[in-house]
Amino acid sequence: MATPKDLPEDIGSFIRDLRQTAKISLRQLADKAGVSNPYLSQIERGLRKPSAEVLQQIASALRVSTPAMYLRAGLLDGEGQQGVLAAIAVDPELTIAQKQSLTQIYETFRNENARNAPPAEDAEESK
């Protein structure tokens, strides 16, 4: 099965292709998805990386499966296993503000761990 890294297009190109296939304008998709027109334009051009929640809204507006959108964006692995960000985005018990806070905290922890991780060569030697 193709992994997100094997897929030829980024998430913005994928969204634009879906939108054009559905024959709807950027403005119409932005309205249906509940995001601003400029923000959606930036996503399509690869200038912004949408959150899992925004991807869910866009998937719903385009009538495609959320897991397909998450897979394309790299939030799911090739076997369809949900990542933490995807799980946060679809949790019905959380408010939008709570989802945003949890996502920011999680990404901060991941970035900090990546900065503090030993180089890959050191990790191989310790095995």
N, C-alpha and C positions, 0 to 999 in steps of 0.2 A: 504494500500500500504506500502511496506517496506521502511523504512527510511534508510539513509546511516549507522546509528548506528546499525541497525538490520542486515545488510549485513555481512556475515561471513568473507569475505576477505578484505584486505586493497587494495588500488588502485594499488600498485605494483604487488601484486599477480594477480589481475584482468587483468592488462596489460600483464603479463607473460602468463596467460592462453589464452588470445586472440591471442597473438603472436604464441604460440605453436599450437593452433587450426588452425591458418592460415598457419602453417608449414613454417614460415620464421625465420631466425636467428636473434639474437639480433643485429648484425651488419647491416643486411638488414633493420630492422625496424628503427634503428638509422639513417641510410642514408635517408630512405623515409620520416622520421619525421623531419629531419634537426636538430637533436641533436647529441651530441657526444656519442659514444659507452659506455665509462665509466659512463657518466651521466645517460643514460638509464639503465644500469646495477644497479646503485645505487637506482634508482627509483623502479625497480623491486624487489630489496632486502629490500625495506622499509627504506633505509638510507637517501633518499632525498624526499621531498614533491614537486612535480612539480607544476609550476604555471598554471593558467587557459589557458594561451597561449600555453604552452608546451602540456597540455592535449588535446587542440584542434588539434595541429599538429599530435599527436600520434593517436587520434581518426580518423583523415583524412587518415593517413597512413594505419591504420588497417581497414578502411572502416566501422567504426561503428559511430553511431550518437554522436555528441558532447554532447548533453544533457545527454545521457546515461553515458558518461564518467564523466561529471560534477556531476551527481547524485551519482555515485560511489565514487567520491572523496570528496563529501560533499559540493560542491559548489552550488548545487540546493537543495531545500527542497523536501519533498515527493510529493508535488503537481506539481513539475516541475517549480516552480518559480525561476527565475534567481536571484542569489546574485549579489552584486556589482562587485566582482572579475570576475564573468562569463560575465557580461555586458561589462566590460572593455576589456576583452579578445576578444570579438567578434565585437567590434566597428570598422568598416572599416575606419572611419575617423582619427583614431589615428595611429601614427607610433609605431614600436616596442619599441623604447626608451620611448615614452610617456606612453605606456601601462605599462612598467616596473616601471616608476616613480610613476604613479598613484597608482599602486598596492602597492608599498612600502609605500607611504604616507598613504593610506587607512589602511593597516595592522598596521602601527605605531600608528595611531589614535585609532584603535580598541584595541590594546594591552595596550595603556595608559589608556583608559577608563576602561578596565577590571581590571587593577591594582588599579585604584582609586574608583572602584565601592564598595558600602557598601556590607558586607557579606549578603548572601541570607536571613538570619534570620532578619536582620535589615530592608530589603526591604519589607518583609512580614508584619512586625509590623507597618510600616508607611502607610499601605493601609487602 
